């Protein structure tokens, strides 16, 4: 099997590349190669990890849509395509226990862009060659300067200032999943040839404060400070469809232990 990993510099792409199916030939490409004539030569599966940074704040633009551009190139071939969408594609009212059939309209600008992108590639590719994965809140070893993700912000501020600062209630539950688990699920999806739409996360709601305190305990020092107690953006995905196919599931205890070890690594 020949797999093209597009956007190979991302944290998730690197994890997937390191755990790709046994015997697979993995090729990595980036934004600069999106129009290269030889990009898809001999490729069986394309997994796209790339997106345009403006997708987070600007309305949908098909010219900016990396998935649409890649899918258009894949369409005349026989290769399968895997799109990494987001749980934010679901409506705000459907964020808790969202199934793959829940209402789609986008929770915010980014979510609306993912909805539009999903629709665009469905028009370009047949269902038996397309996999769409709506992913939860991925966490990993994100001690990277300027990293704005949930875990990146926690690790950076704890290491730099000795505290983690929340602008929401620590009792807000969200569906977290480790980068390694997402990579393992992706590997099984590619290996099994799964197509269709799947939620990919742990399917477990964990209070954000519990994760922050696990990181602090692992680090051995620090404090959690709350500057706004609003109850914001609780969500949990129903992942039963994917679990039935792959047999892989991540527990809350595994995630909390993982966060403790991330804190230890800061030392």
C-alpha positions, 0 to 999 in steps of 0.5 A: 500500500502506498500512502501519501501523507499531505501536510506531513509536518503537523504533530498528528501527521508525524504520529501517523507516519510513525505508526503507519500500517506494516509494510506500507510505503509512506510518502510525505508532501507539503503545501508547496507540492499541491500542484506538482504533476507527480504528486499522486503517482502510484498512490493508493491512499491520500490522507490530508493533514493540511489546512489553510490558516485562514480557515479558522477566521474567514468564510469558506473560499473554494480556492483556499480549500486544501481538501477540495484541491486535493480531491479534485486531483484524486477524482480521476484516479482510483486512490482513496481519500481521507479527510480530517474534518472536525467535531465543530462541523456539528451544530452548536446544539448537537455538540453533546453526544453528536452522532455522524447523523447529527445536524451539520451547520458548523459551531463557528467559522471554522466548523462552517468551513469544514461543512462546506469542504466536506460537501465539496469533496463529496461532489468530487469523489464517490462514496466508496473512495472517501473517508471523512473523520470528524475529530475531537480535541486532540492532545499531545506533547505540544510544548512548542513556542506559540502553540495555541491549542488547548494542551499547547497553551497549558504546557507553555504557560505552566512551564513559563509562568508556573500556572495554567489560566482558564477563561472558562469553568474547570468543570466544563467536560470535553472529549479529549483524545491523544494524538497517538490514539488518533494515529492508531485509529487512522492506521486501522482505517487505512489498513481496513479500507474503511470508507464513510463518515466517522467520529474519531475521539475517545467518546469520553467527557472529561472535565478540563480542570481534571486534565489541567490538574493532572498536568500540574501533578506530573510537573510537581508544582504550579497552580490552576487560575480561573479568570472567567467561570463561564460554562463554555463549549462542552462536547462529547462525540458518539464514537461507537460506529468507528469503535465497532469497525476498529476495536480501538477505544481510549479510556478517561483513565488513560487520558488522565495518565497521559496528561500526568506524563506530559506534566512530568516531561516538563521537568 
